[in-house]
Amino acid sequence: MNGIDVDYQVWVHTSEGEVIPQSTAPATIERMLGLLAPAPGAAVLEIGTGSGYTGAVLSHLVGDSGRVVSLDVDADLVIRARGLHASANHRNIEVHVHNGFQGWAPGAPYDAVIGWTTAPVLPRAWVEQAAPTAVLVAPVKIAEIAHANAVILCTLHQGAPVNPALHPGSFIDMHHEVIEELGRPVRFVDSELRDDAGSAWWLSATALRDHAMRESATALLEQIRLAEPVTGFLPQDRQTMESFAAFVLSTTTSPGSTGGPGLGRCIGVVHAQGAAFVTSHGHLLAAGGTEAVEELGELRRQWQHRGRPRLQDLEVVLTEVAEGWAVRAQCGA
């Protein structure tokens, strides 16, 4: 990052030259830390130690008068990060093996909380352990399907998150155990199969969540696996696809997602007898009946008619639940 003397390559590579899988791209790190904007002297709670690079940057940003607490469930990553911080003489950061969903009460209150792993809701513990005017930046679910992720920026007022805004961003699911297969979601997978190469294909859809729909979900996923994507559904640029995917999630009552080798992030519409998704390359991936394809096409028309709203343009609704606050995006009239 600009003005911060931390070598990204040193932190994200092992001594054998391999990249730490739990590493975030520098541009994403800079954007999220820019949203957090921790002041010198601040106390920061970091969820997801990863390579340790982000903790090192935070250590520099808050300075000697500040402090950083970093949490990760992967003991190997924590031990590695501790060693690197010690070698770099970072004395204002502590790293713990701990379930990030629970935060770290001994270090509270925190002036800022940042997450690098996607929680299903904005956890209550983070809010309770934060200072009265703290800033929170973290990826969260914006629908109860896999890969329906966005980054929330909010502040606190009277013990509750306020002034929420959403930004693009998708990170691996937060889990109380180490995730061995990073490409497979751990939540909201309604059907899964393995192809001949052993690669995982999965389907997530609210319309197929009922136990009685399990066979339908499996049959539909097999059709999805064999389907050929149709090019030209959307222009092939990241902002367009992120914006349309967010609009779909904020509008349809039948959201769905799917994934497999080479597909990337696929968001769309799933009904009992059919599915239609836009892939990360802007292609249309469809299987089964035509109802879902027709709805996705209508959503594209509505999105274009509204001026192609971005994720940041959508209204954010926070609903208090037992575990914290559910985050949803909705498109205004």
C-alpha positions as CSV (number, residue, x, y, z in Angstrom):
1,M,0.0,0.0,0.0
2,N,1.1,3.6,-0.6
3,G,3.4,4.8,2.1
4,I,3.4,1.5,4.0
5,D,6.7,-0.4,3.9
6,V,5.4,-4.0,3.9
7,D,6.5,-6.4,1.2
8,Y,3.4,-8.2,-0.1
9,Q,5.4,-10.9,-1.8
10,V,7.3,-11.8,1.4
11,W,4.2,-12.3,3.4
12,V,2.1,-14.2,0.9
13,H,4.8,-16.7,-0.2
14,T,6.2,-19.6,1.8
15,S,9.9,-20.3,2.1
16,E,9.4,-22.7,-0.8
17,G,8.0,-20.0,-3.0
18,E,4.4,-21.2,-2.9
19,V,1.5,-18.7,-2.5
20,I,-0.5,-18.9,0.7
21,P,-4.0,-19.8,-0.5
22,Q,-5.7,-17.6,2.1
23,S,-4.2,-14.4,0.5
24,T,-6.2,-11.4,-0.8
25,A,-5.3,-9.4,-3.8
26,P,-3.5,-6.1,-3.0
27,A,-6.1,-4.0,-4.8
28,T,-8.9,-5.5,-2.7
29,I,-6.9,-5.0,0.5
30,E,-6.2,-1.4,-0.3
31,R,-9.9,-0.8,-1.1
32,M,-11.2,-2.4,2.1
33,L,-8.6,-0.8,4.3
34,G,-9.5,2.5,2.6
35,L,-13.1,2.0,3.7
36,L,-12.0,1.2,7.2
37,A,-9.6,4.1,7.4
38,P,-8.2,3.2,10.9
39,A,-6.6,6.2,12.6
40,P,-3.2,6.2,14.4
41,G,-3.7,4.9,17.9
42,A,-6.8,2.9,17.0
43,A,-7.6,-0.6,18.3
44,V,-8.5,-2.9,15.4
45,L,-10.0,-6.4,15.4
46,E,-9.1,-8.4,12.3
47,I,-11.1,-11.5,11.4
48,G,-9.0,-13.8,9.2
49,T,-5.2,-13.7,9.7
50,G,-4.4,-15.4,6.4
51,S,-0.9,-14.7,5.2
52,G,-0.5,-12.0,7.9
53,Y,0.1,-9.3,5.3
54,T,-3.1,-7.3,6.2
55,G,-2.2,-7.5,9.9
56,A,1.2,-6.1,9.1
57,V,-0.3,-3.2,7.2
58,L,-2.8,-2.5,10.0
59,S,0.1,-2.6,12.5
60,H,1.8,0.2,10.5
61,L,-1.5,2.2,10.0
62,V,-2.4,2.3,13.7
63,G,1.3,2.9,14.8
64,D,3.0,2.3,18.1
65,S,0.1,3.9,20.1
66,G,-2.5,1.6,18.4
67,R,-3.0,-2.2,18.6
68,V,-4.3,-5.0,16.4
69,V,-5.9,-8.3,17.4
70,S,-6.0,-10.8,14.5
71,L,-8.0,-14.1,14.7
72,D,-7.9,-17.3,12.5
73,V,-9.0,-20.9,13.0
74,D,-6.0,-22.2,11.1
75,A,-3.3,-22.8,13.7
76,D,-0.6,-23.1,11.1
77,L,-1.4,-19.7,9.6
78,V,-1.4,-18.1,13.1
79,I,2.0,-19.6,14.0
80,R,3.5,-18.5,10.7
81,A,2.1,-14.9,11.1
82,R,3.3,-14.6,14.6
83,G,6.8,-15.5,13.4
84,L,6.8,-13.0,10.6
85,H,5.4,-10.3,12.9
86,A,8.2,-11.0,15.4
87,S,10.8,-10.8,12.7
88,A,9.4,-7.5,11.5
89,N,9.4,-6.2,15.1
90,H,5.6,-5.6,15.0
91,R,5.0,-5.2,18.8
92,N,1.4,-3.8,18.5
93,I,-0.3,-6.9,17.1
94,E,-1.4,-10.2,18.7
95,V,-2.6,-13.2,16.7
96,H,-4.8,-15.9,18.2
97,V,-6.3,-19.2,17.1
98,H,-9.9,-18.5,17.6
99,N,-13.4,-18.6,16.0
100,G,-13.7,-15.2,14.5
101,F,-17.5,-15.2,14.7
102,Q,-17.0,-14.8,18.5
103,G,-14.6,-11.9,18.2
104,W,-12.0,-11.4,21.0
105,A,-13.5,-10.0,24.2
106,P,-10.3,-9.6,26.1
107,G,-9.1,-6.9,23.7
108,A,-12.4,-4.9,23.5
109,P,-13.4,-2.2,22.9
110,Y,-12.3,-1.9,19.3
111,D,-12.4,1.3,17.2
112,A,-12.5,-0.7,14.0
113,V,-13.4,-4.2,12.9
114,I,-12.4,-5.7,9.6
115,G,-13.1,-9.2,8.2
116,W,-11.6,-11.2,5.3
117,T,-14.0,-14.1,5.5
118,T,-17.8,-14.1,4.9
119,A,-20.1,-14.5,7.8
120,P,-23.8,-15.4,7.3
121,V,-24.8,-12.3,9.3
122,L,-23.0,-9.4,10.8
123,P,-22.0,-11.1,14.1
124,R,-23.4,-9.7,17.3
125,A,-20.1,-10.2,19.1
126,W,-18.3,-7.8,16.8
127,V,-20.8,-5.1,17.5
128,E,-20.8,-5.7,21.3
129,Q,-17.0,-5.6,21.4
130,A,-16.7,-2.5,19.3
131,A,-16.4,1.1,20.6
132,P,-19.6,3.3,20.5
133,T,-18.6,5.0,17.2
134,A,-16.6,2.1,15.6
135,V,-16.4,1.4,11.9
136,L,-17.0,-2.1,10.6
137,V,-15.9,-3.5,7.2
138,A,-16.5,-7.1,6.3
139,P,-18.0,-9.5,3.7
140,V,-21.4,-10.8,4.6
141,K,-24.2,-12.7,2.9
142,I,-26.9,-10.7,1.2
143,A,-29.1,-13.7,0.4
144,E,-29.4,-17.2,1.8
145,I,-27.5,-18.9,-1.1
146,A,-23.9,-19.6,-1.6
147,H,-21.7,-16.9,-3.1
148,A,-24.3,-14.2,-2.5
149,N,-21.6,-12.0,-0.9
150,A,-20.9,-8.3,-0.6
151,V,-18.7,-6.1,1.6
152,I,-20.6,-4.0,4.2
153,L,-19.4,-0.7,5.6
154,C,-21.2,0.6,8.6
155,T,-20.8,2.5,11.8
156,L,-22.2,2.0,15.3
157,H,-24.8,4.0,17.1
158,Q,-26.3,3.1,20.5
159,G,-25.0,-0.5,20.2
160,A,-26.4,-1.2,16.7
161,P,-25.0,-1.0,13.1
162,V,-26.2,2.1,11.2
163,N,-25.5,3.8,7.9
164,P,-24.8,0.6,6.0
165,A,-23.4,0.7,2.5
166,L,-22.5,-2.3,0.3
167,H,-19.5,-2.7,-1.9
168,P,-18.4,-5.5,-4.2
169,G,-16.4,-8.3,-2.7
170,S,-16.5,-12.1,-2.2
171,F,-14.4,-14.1,0.3
172,I,-14.5,-17.7,1.5
173,D,-17.1,-18.6,4.1
174,M,-16.3,-18.1,7.7
175,H,-16.2,-21.4,9.5
176,H,-15.2,-22.7,12.9
177,E,-12.9,-25.3,11.3
178,V,-10.2,-25.0,8.6
179,I,-11.7,-25.2,5.1
180,E,-9.7,-27.6,3.1
181,E,-11.5,-27.1,-0.3
182,L,-11.5,-23.4,-0.8
183,G,-13.6,-23.4,-4.0
184,R,-16.5,-25.1,-2.4
185,P,-19.0,-23.1,-0.2
186,V,-19.7,-24.5,3.3
187,R,-23.1,-23.0,3.6
188,F,-26.4,-23.2,1.6
189,V,-25.3,-26.0,-0.7
190,D,-28.5,-27.9,-1.6
191,S,-26.9,-30.4,-4.0
192,E,-23.4,-31.5,-4.9
193,L,-21.8,-34.0,-7.2
194,R,-18.3,-34.9,-8.4
195,D,-17.4,-35.3,-12.0
196,D,-15.0,-38.0,-13.3
197,A,-12.0,-35.8,-12.5
198,G,-13.2,-35.5,-8.9
199,S,-14.1,-31.8,-9.2
200,A,-17.0,-30.5,-7.1
201,W,-20.2,-29.1,-8.8
202,W,-22.8,-27.6,-6.5
203,L,-26.1,-25.9,-6.6
204,S,-27.7,-23.5,-4.1
205,A,-31.3,-22.3,-4.3
206,T,-34.0,-21.3,-1.9
207,A,-36.6,-23.0,-4.1
208,L,-34.9,-26.4,-3.6
209,R,-34.2,-26.2,0.1
210,D,-37.2,-28.3,1.1
211,H,-36.2,-31.9,1.8
212,A,-38.8,-33.1,-0.7
213,M,-36.9,-31.2,-3.4
214,R,-33.6,-33.0,-2.9
215,E,-34.0,-35.4,-5.9
216,S,-35.1,-32.5,-8.1
217,A,-32.0,-30.5,-7.0
218,T,-29.7,-33.4,-7.9
219,A,-31.3,-33.9,-11.3
220,L,-31.1,-30.2,-12.1
221,L,-27.4,-30.0,-11.0
222,E,-26.6,-32.8,-13.4
223,Q,-28.3,-30.9,-16.2
224,I,-26.3,-27.7,-15.3
225,R,-23.1,-29.7,-15.3
226,L,-23.7,-30.8,-18.9
227,A,-25.1,-27.5,-20.2
228,E,-23.2,-25.3,-22.6
229,P,-23.0,-21.6,-21.7
230,V,-24.4,-19.2,-24.2
231,T,-22.2,-16.2,-24.9
232,G,-23.4,-12.6,-25.1
233,F,-25.9,-12.4,-22.2
234,L,-23.9,-9.6,-20.6
235,P,-20.8,-7.6,-21.7
236,Q,-17.8,-9.3,-20.3
237,D,-16.6,-6.9,-17.7
238,R,-16.5,-7.4,-14.0
239,Q,-18.4,-4.3,-12.9
240,T,-21.3,-5.1,-15.2
241,M,-21.6,-8.7,-13.9
242,E,-21.2,-7.6,-10.3
243,S,-23.9,-5.0,-10.7
244,F,-26.4,-7.3,-12.4
245,A,-25.8,-10.1,-9.9
246,A,-26.5,-7.7,-7.1
247,F,-29.7,-6.6,-8.8
248,V,-30.9,-10.2,-9.2
249,L,-30.3,-10.9,-5.6
250,S,-32.1,-7.8,-4.5
251,T,-35.1,-8.5,-6.7
252,T,-36.0,-12.1,-7.4
253,T,-37.8,-14.3,-4.8
254,S,-36.1,-17.4,-6.3
255,P,-32.3,-16.7,-6.1
256,G,-29.8,-19.4,-6.9
257,S,-26.1,-19.9,-7.5
258,T,-24.0,-22.7,-8.8
259,G,-20.4,-23.5,-9.3
260,G,-18.0,-25.9,-11.0
261,P,-14.6,-26.1,-12.7
262,G,-14.0,-22.9,-14.7
263,L,-17.4,-21.4,-14.0
264,G,-16.5,-18.9,-11.4
265,R,-19.3,-17.1,-9.6
266,C,-22.7,-17.8,-11.1
267,I,-25.8,-16.0,-9.8
268,G,-29.3,-16.3,-11.1
269,V,-32.8,-17.7,-10.8
270,V,-33.8,-21.3,-9.8
271,H,-37.2,-22.8,-10.0
272,A,-38.3,-26.3,-9.2
273,Q,-38.0,-27.4,-12.9
274,G,-35.3,-25.1,-14.2
275,A,-32.4,-22.7,-13.6
276,A,-30.7,-19.8,-15.3
277,F,-27.5,-18.1,-14.3
278,V,-25.1,-15.4,-15.5
279,T,-21.5,-16.7,-15.3
280,S,-18.5,-14.6,-14.3
281,H,-17.7,-14.3,-18.0
282,G,-21.1,-12.8,-18.8
283,H,-22.5,-16.0,-20.4
284,L,-25.9,-17.5,-19.8
285,L,-25.9,-20.9,-18.2
286,A,-29.4,-22.6,-18.3
287,A,-30.9,-26.0,-17.6
288,G,-34.4,-27.4,-17.4
289,G,-37.5,-25.5,-18.3
290,T,-37.7,-22.0,-19.7
291,E,-39.4,-20.2,-16.8
292,A,-36.1,-19.3,-15.1
293,V,-34.5,-18.1,-18.3
294,E,-37.5,-15.9,-19.0
295,E,-37.3,-14.4,-15.5
296,L,-33.6,-13.8,-15.7
297,G,-34.1,-12.1,-19.1
298,E,-36.9,-9.9,-17.6
299,L,-34.5,-9.0,-14.7
300,R,-31.9,-7.9,-17.2
301,R,-34.5,-5.7,-18.9
302,Q,-35.5,-4.1,-15.6
303,W,-31.9,-3.6,-14.6
304,Q,-31.1,-1.9,-17.9
305,H,-34.3,0.2,-17.7
306,R,-33.3,1.4,-14.2
307,G,-29.9,2.6,-15.5
308,R,-27.9,-0.5,-14.5
309,P,-27.7,0.2,-10.8
310,R,-24.6,-0.9,-9.0
311,L,-24.4,-2.7,-5.7
312,Q,-23.5,0.6,-4.1
313,D,-26.8,2.1,-5.4
314,L,-29.0,-0.5,-3.7
315,E,-30.8,0.0,-0.4
316,V,-29.4,-1.9,2.5
317,V,-31.7,-3.5,5.1
318,L,-30.4,-4.7,8.4
319,T,-32.6,-7.0,10.4
320,E,-31.7,-8.0,14.0
321,V,-31.6,-11.8,14.5
322,A,-30.3,-14.0,17.3
323,E,-26.7,-14.2,15.9
324,G,-26.5,-10.5,14.9
325,W,-27.8,-8.6,12.0
326,A,-28.9,-10.1,8.7
327,V,-27.9,-8.0,5.7
328,R,-30.1,-7.7,2.6
329,A,-30.0,-5.5,-0.5
330,Q,-33.2,-4.3,-2.1
331,C,-33.8,-2.2,-5.2
332,G,-36.0,0.8,-4.5
333,A,-39.0,1.9,-6.6
